[in-house]
Amino acid sequence: MVEIYTAREIYKLYPAEKKGIIESITRRQISYVRALENVSLNIAQGEVLGIVGESGSGKTTLGKILATIEKPSRGYLYFDGKEVDTNYEMVREKISMVFQNPTTSLNPRMRVKELIKEPMKKGDEEEIKKYLELVGLDYSYVKDKYPKELSGGQVQRVAIARALAKSPKLIILDEPTSALDASVQAQILNLLLDLQNQMNLTFMFITHNLLVSKFISDRVAILYAGKLMEVGRTDEVLSKPLHPYSQALISSAPIIGKKDLKPPTGEVPSLINPPNGCRFHPRCPFVMPICKEKEPELADLGGHKIACWLYSSKG
């Protein structure tokens, strides 16, 4: 498959405090939130890449960096084989992003037909109608309405239509169903999968729900505390997870008929002062001395990648 987007050694640091006059005079180092550290992955044309992890794992930050909404502190981005350095506008023309809460990402003062037309270079009424009908909306009913006049599911469909209207090469979906009722979630997921199959779309689908990722994604990347833990085909990762964190996530996923849920023990580490070595070692049932000292590299086991000393030969 042809890779359309590649991220290499992506870091994102946020100041945990403001740097004032005293800090400048005394040259005191301020603290940083290490939201992402050394994250590398690729997205291929026509695939759905799932990004999975707990809250605070860095999923949304990664999505915003790939959408060029935010800049990485360090690292390299390559889109269509060209390095994304300062030419962000070129990339933004080819990427759309759908957010968890569309009511905050859509202009409340614009009517639906205006929201769809805005990202289009040339948009007549027939084109606008086409995109709204693609997402299952009645054009004559919604075209003159404002977002506040629609239900949550309808507004999310408008957001998806708006993303499609840009004719993007990649759509980044940031938890697009988690704010919806269960029945509406299922409708939106089915819609996205149908659109992806019909139009050969490329998705990066961010979610904390493993079952959602299992339903929609071809490959899955699992993030923990800003680090990439495991990457592979969704069926392989979810049926035979290798990383202890992936195993713990799957054991904690609620499934009908399953009575014994086993969430990961312990707490998510501070991203201001994360533990040395493997980020997961304070919660890992298989922790070894090396896990507390050295950070494992992302080893490639025949296309299934994992960052764990249980599988590394470089310890």
VEXDREN-2710 file (C-alpha; in Angstrom, 1 decimal):
% VEXDREN-2710
k/r/px/py/pz
1/MET/0.0/0.0/0.0
2/VAL/1.1/3.6/-0.7
3/GLU/2.0/5.6/2.3
4/ILE/0.5/9.1/2.2
5/TYR/1.5/10.3/5.7
6/THR/4.6/9.5/7.7
7/ALA/5.5/10.8/11.2
8/ARG/9.0/10.3/12.5
9/GLU/10.3/10.9/16.1
10/ILE/7.5/13.3/17.0
11/TYR/7.8/15.1/20.3
12/LYS/5.4/17.6/21.8
13/LEU/6.2/19.5/25.0
14/TYR/3.9/22.0/26.7
15/PRO/5.1/24.5/29.3
16/ALA/3.6/23.4/32.7
17/GLU/4.2/27.0/34.0
18/LYS/4.7/30.4/32.6
19/LYS/8.2/31.7/32.2
20/GLY/8.3/35.1/33.9
21/ILE/11.0/37.7/34.6
22/ILE/12.4/35.9/37.7
23/GLU/12.8/32.7/35.7
24/SER/14.5/34.6/32.9
25/ILE/16.9/36.4/35.3
26/THR/17.7/33.3/37.4
27/ARG/17.7/31.0/34.3
28/ARG/15.6/28.6/36.2
29/GLN/14.4/25.7/34.0
30/ILE/10.6/25.6/33.8
31/SER/8.8/22.2/33.8
32/TYR/7.2/20.8/30.7
33/VAL/4.3/18.4/30.0
34/ARG/5.7/15.7/27.8
35/ALA/2.6/15.0/25.8
36/LEU/4.3/13.0/23.1
37/GLU/7.8/11.5/22.9
38/ASN/9.5/9.8/20.0
39/VAL/6.3/8.7/18.2
40/SER/6.7/7.3/14.7
41/LEU/4.0/5.9/12.5
42/ASN/2.7/5.9/9.0
43/ILE/-0.8/6.0/7.3
44/ALA/-1.4/4.2/4.0
45/GLN/-3.8/5.2/1.3
46/GLY/-7.2/3.8/1.8
47/GLU/-6.7/2.4/5.3
48/VAL/-8.3/3.2/8.6
49/LEU/-5.6/3.6/11.3
50/GLY/-7.0/3.4/14.8
51/ILE/-5.3/5.4/17.6
52/VAL/-6.2/3.9/21.0
53/GLY/-5.3/4.8/24.6
54/GLU/-6.6/6.1/27.9
55/SER/-7.4/9.8/28.5
56/GLY/-4.1/11.8/28.6
57/SER/-2.2/9.3/26.4
58/GLY/-1.6/11.9/23.7
59/LYS/-4.1/10.7/21.1
60/THR/-5.7/14.1/20.4
61/THR/-2.3/15.9/20.4
62/LEU/-1.1/13.5/17.8
63/GLY/-4.1/14.1/15.7
64/LYS/-3.8/17.9/15.9
65/ILE/-0.1/17.6/14.9
66/LEU/-0.9/15.5/11.9
67/ALA/-3.6/17.9/11.0
68/THR/-1.1/20.8/11.4
69/ILE/-3.3/22.5/13.9
70/GLU/-0.3/22.3/16.2
71/LYS/3.4/22.1/15.5
72/PRO/5.6/19.3/16.9
73/SER/8.3/20.4/19.3
74/ARG/10.6/18.1/17.5
75/GLY/10.3/15.5/14.7
76/TYR/9.5/15.2/11.0
77/LEU/6.3/14.9/9.0
78/TYR/6.1/13.7/5.4
79/PHE/3.0/14.1/3.3
80/ASP/2.8/12.5/-0.2
81/GLY/6.6/12.0/0.1
82/LYS/7.4/15.6/0.8
83/GLU/8.6/16.9/4.1
84/VAL/6.1/19.2/5.9
85/ASP/8.3/21.9/7.2
86/THR/6.8/25.4/6.9
87/ASN/4.4/24.7/4.1
88/TYR/1.5/23.8/6.4
89/GLU/-1.2/25.3/4.1
90/MET/-0.4/22.8/1.4
91/VAL/-1.1/20.0/3.8
92/ARG/-4.2/21.6/5.4
93/GLU/-5.8/21.7/1.9
94/LYS/-5.6/17.9/1.8
95/ILE/-6.6/17.0/5.4
96/SER/-9.9/17.4/7.2
97/MET/-10.6/16.8/10.9
98/VAL/-13.8/15.8/12.7
99/PHE/-13.9/16.5/16.4
100/GLN/-15.6/14.8/19.3
101/ASN/-18.0/17.7/19.9
102/PRO/-19.1/19.2/16.6
103/THR/-21.1/22.0/18.2
104/THR/-17.8/23.6/19.4
105/SER/-16.1/23.1/16.0
106/LEU/-18.9/24.4/13.8
107/ASN/-19.6/28.2/13.6
108/PRO/-23.0/28.5/15.4
109/ARG/-23.9/31.6/13.3
110/MET/-23.6/29.8/9.9
111/ARG/-26.4/27.8/8.3
112/VAL/-25.7/24.2/7.3
113/LYS/-25.4/25.0/3.6
114/GLU/-22.9/27.7/4.4
115/LEU/-20.9/25.4/6.6
116/ILE/-20.6/22.9/3.8
117/LYS/-19.8/25.5/1.2
118/GLU/-17.0/27.2/3.1
119/PRO/-14.2/24.6/2.6
120/MET/-15.2/24.0/-1.0
121/LYS/-13.2/25.8/-3.7
122/LYS/-16.2/25.8/-6.0
123/GLY/-19.4/24.9/-4.4
124/ASP/-22.8/25.2/-6.1
125/GLU/-26.1/24.0/-4.6
126/GLU/-26.0/20.6/-6.2
127/GLU/-22.5/19.9/-4.7
128/ILE/-23.7/21.0/-1.3
129/LYS/-26.8/18.8/-1.6
130/LYS/-24.6/15.8/-2.7
131/TYR/-22.4/15.9/0.4
132/LEU/-25.3/16.3/2.8
133/GLU/-27.2/13.4/1.2
134/LEU/-24.0/11.3/1.3
135/VAL/-24.1/11.5/5.1
136/GLY/-27.8/10.7/5.2
137/LEU/-29.3/14.2/5.7
138/ASP/-32.3/15.6/3.9
139/TYR/-31.0/18.7/2.1
140/SER/-34.3/20.6/2.0
141/TYR/-34.8/20.0/5.7
142/VAL/-31.3/20.9/7.0
143/LYS/-29.9/23.4/4.5
144/ASP/-31.2/26.6/6.2
145/LYS/-30.9/25.4/9.8
146/TYR/-28.2/26.4/12.4
147/PRO/-26.3/23.7/14.3
148/LYS/-28.3/24.4/17.5
149/GLU/-31.5/23.5/15.7
150/LEU/-30.2/19.9/15.0
151/SER/-29.7/16.8/17.1
152/GLY/-26.3/15.7/18.2
153/GLY/-26.2/12.9/15.5
154/GLN/-27.4/15.3/12.8
155/VAL/-24.7/17.9/13.7
156/GLN/-22.0/15.2/13.6
157/ARG/-23.2/14.2/10.1
158/VAL/-22.9/17.9/9.1
159/ALA/-19.3/17.9/10.4
160/ILE/-18.6/14.7/8.4
161/ALA/-20.1/16.3/5.3
162/ARG/-18.1/19.4/5.8
163/ALA/-14.9/17.2/6.1
164/LEU/-15.8/15.4/2.8
165/ALA/-16.6/18.7/1.0
166/LYS/-12.9/19.5/1.1
167/SER/-12.1/16.4/-1.0
168/PRO/-9.3/15.5/1.4
169/LYS/-6.7/12.7/1.1
170/LEU/-6.9/12.1/4.8
171/ILE/-9.7/12.6/7.4
172/ILE/-8.7/12.6/11.1
173/LEU/-11.6/11.7/13.3
174/ASP/-11.1/12.6/17.0
175/GLU/-13.5/10.5/19.1
176/PRO/-16.4/11.3/16.7
177/THR/-18.9/9.1/18.4
178/SER/-18.1/9.2/22.1
179/ALA/-20.5/12.2/22.8
180/LEU/-23.4/10.4/21.2
181/ASP/-26.0/7.9/22.4
182/ALA/-25.2/4.3/21.7
183/SER/-27.8/3.9/18.9
184/VAL/-26.6/7.1/17.2
185/GLN/-22.9/5.9/17.7
186/ALA/-23.7/2.8/15.7
187/GLN/-25.4/4.8/12.9
188/ILE/-22.3/7.1/12.6
189/LEU/-19.9/4.2/12.6
190/ASN/-21.8/2.4/9.9
191/LEU/-21.9/5.6/7.9
192/LEU/-18.2/6.2/8.2
193/LEU/-17.4/2.6/7.2
194/ASP/-19.8/2.8/4.2
195/LEU/-18.2/6.1/3.1
196/GLN/-14.7/4.8/3.5
197/ASN/-15.5/1.7/1.4
198/GLN/-17.4/3.6/-1.3
199/MET/-14.9/6.4/-1.7
200/ASN/-11.7/4.7/-0.8
201/LEU/-11.1/7.2/2.0
202/THR/-8.2/7.3/4.4
203/PHE/-9.1/7.7/8.1
204/MET/-7.1/8.2/11.2
205/PHE/-9.7/7.2/13.9
206/ILE/-8.9/8.3/17.5
207/THR/-10.8/6.5/20.2
208/HIS/-10.4/5.2/23.8
209/ASN/-12.9/2.4/22.9
210/LEU/-11.2/-0.8/21.8
211/LEU/-14.5/-2.3/20.5
212/VAL/-15.0/0.8/18.2
213/SER/-11.5/0.4/16.9
214/LYS/-12.1/-3.3/16.3
215/PHE/-15.1/-2.4/14.2
216/ILE/-13.7/0.3/12.0
217/SER/-9.9/0.1/11.8
218/ASP/-7.5/-2.0/9.7
219/ARG/-4.5/-1.3/11.9
220/VAL/-4.3/0.0/15.4
221/ALA/-1.6/2.0/17.3
222/ILE/-1.8/2.0/21.1
223/LEU/-0.5/5.0/23.0
224/TYR/0.3/5.2/26.7
225/ALA/1.5/8.4/28.5
226/GLY/2.7/9.9/25.2
227/LYS/4.6/6.8/24.0
228/LEU/3.8/4.3/21.3
229/MET/3.4/0.8/22.9
230/GLU/2.1/-1.4/20.1
231/VAL/1.2/-1.1/16.4
232/GLY/-0.2/-3.8/14.1
233/ARG/-3.2/-5.2/12.3
234/THR/-6.3/-4.7/14.4
235/ASP/-7.3/-8.4/14.4
236/GLU/-3.8/-9.4/15.5
237/VAL/-3.4/-6.8/18.2
238/LEU/-6.8/-7.3/19.7
239/SER/-6.8/-11.1/19.5
240/LYS/-3.2/-11.6/20.5
241/PRO/-1.9/-8.5/22.2
242/LEU/1.8/-8.6/23.0
243/HIS/2.4/-5.5/25.2
244/PRO/1.2/-5.9/28.8
245/TYR/-0.6/-2.5/28.5
246/SER/-2.5/-3.7/25.4
247/GLN/-3.4/-6.9/27.3
248/ALA/-4.6/-4.9/30.3
249/LEU/-6.7/-2.6/28.0
250/ILE/-8.4/-5.6/26.4
251/SER/-9.0/-7.3/29.8
252/SER/-10.8/-4.1/31.0
253/ALA/-13.1/-3.8/27.9
254/PRO/-16.7/-4.6/28.8
255/ILE/-18.2/-7.3/26.6
256/ILE/-21.7/-8.9/26.9
257/GLY/-21.4/-12.1/29.0
258/LYS/-18.1/-11.1/30.5
259/LYS/-18.4/-10.6/34.3
260/ASP/-14.7/-10.2/35.3
261/LEU/-13.2/-6.9/34.2
262/LYS/-9.5/-6.4/35.0
263/PRO/-8.4/-2.8/34.5
264/PRO/-4.7/-1.9/34.7
265/THR/-3.6/-1.5/38.3
266/GLY/-2.0/1.7/39.5
267/GLU/-2.3/5.2/38.2
268/VAL/-1.3/6.9/34.9
269/PRO/2.1/8.6/35.5
270/SER/2.7/12.3/35.5
271/LEU/3.7/13.6/32.1
272/ILE/5.7/16.4/33.8
273/ASN/7.9/13.9/35.7
274/PRO/7.4/10.5/34.0
275/PRO/9.1/7.4/35.2
276/ASN/12.5/6.4/33.9
277/GLY/12.7/3.5/31.5
278/CYS/9.4/2.1/30.2
279/ARG/6.5/4.4/31.0
280/PHE/4.3/1.5/31.8
281/HIS/6.7/-0.3/34.2
282/PRO/5.1/1.0/37.5
283/ARG/1.8/-0.8/36.5
284/CYS/3.3/-3.8/34.6
285/PRO/2.8/-7.3/36.1
286/PHE/5.9/-8.5/34.2
287/VAL/8.3/-5.7/35.2
288/MET/12.0/-6.5/35.1
289/PRO/15.0/-4.4/36.4
290/ILE/15.9/-3.2/32.8
291/CYS/12.3/-1.8/32.5
292/LYS/13.1/0.7/35.2
293/GLU/16.3/1.8/33.7
294/LYS/16.1/1.8/29.9
295/GLU/13.4/2.7/27.5
296/PRO/12.6/-0.1/25.0
297/GLU/12.7/0.6/21.3
298/LEU/9.8/-0.1/19.0
299/ALA/10.8/-3.6/17.7
300/ASP/9.3/-4.9/14.4
301/LEU/8.1/-8.5/14.7
302/GLY/7.0/-9.1/11.1
303/GLY/4.9/-6.0/10.8
304/HIS/3.6/-6.2/14.4
305/LYS/5.6/-3.6/16.3
306/ILE/6.0/-3.5/20.1
307/ALA/8.0/-1.4/22.6
308/CYS/8.6/-3.9/25.4
309/TRP/11.7/-5.6/26.9
310/LEU/9.9/-8.9/26.9
311/TYR/10.4/-8.9/23.1
312/SER/13.5/-6.8/22.6
313/SER/16.9/-8.4/21.9
314/LYS/18.8/-5.2/22.7
315/GLY/18.5/-5.4/26.5
END
